[in-house]
Amino acid sequence: MQDMLVRLLDLPDITKAEKQLLEKEHIVFRKPIPPEKSIVVNWVRENFSVNWADETAAAFSNLPTTCFIAQKEQSILGFACFESTAKNFFGPTGVLPSERGKDIGKVLLVKSLMALHEMGYAYAIIGGVGPATYYEKTVGAKIIEKSERSIYQNLLKHPK
């Protein structure tokens, strides 16, 4: 998997999508706070992977947390971390399969990238990308040539 570079000065406007998700679906996008750490980390572990849960736990070591969640009532529908494994990196991120196609992932992605811009970055790295076309289309990200050797290249993975 390769890394991607995204220009943070040209991010799409997600105001309308976020407002519609709040009004129609009652989905709130926010940064979780420390008393919610185990809930969020366990949710990521149960729905995605132990490695992603570890990265999410690292996001809680920053204050405010470097993570966003999409929440409907007492349920988490998606998450996105940034600057949790490396400075200026976006990821991991995921949305429940039942909730995909509603722009939840797009809102989480752009809110995270906006937070990186607010931290002073002009560009960000999306690390170890799976769906490159999604990031190209959504935020204009570009593959970083010769980035197969990245921070994730020798990652120890938990057995499934």
C-alpha angles and dihedrals in degrees: 000000000000134000123243133213122220128190107230094200092069104049119148121252109256097176094107095045092048092047092049092049090051095046100040103029101023090233116158123200116208148134111266118231128231097267087062095052098105092045093052096040092048090048091053090047093050096044103034123005146310090246091055090046089055091052090048091051088054089055088062091060087073122075114245092029116252093228138086128205133197107223133187111187104307095341129095113219100177146349141203128193130197133184090010102117100020137005113274094007124132120213176113101066136163144165126203110263090238090058100045120117094040097096092253091126092047092053092047091048096048094043089053093047090047089053089053089051090050087053088061104265122135094191133025136200122232101206128219095353121206104179101037094169090059092056092043091053098039103043106004094252118172129210113253105230116239091011095129085104100067141139087286098052097103097028115155107229129205115238114256 
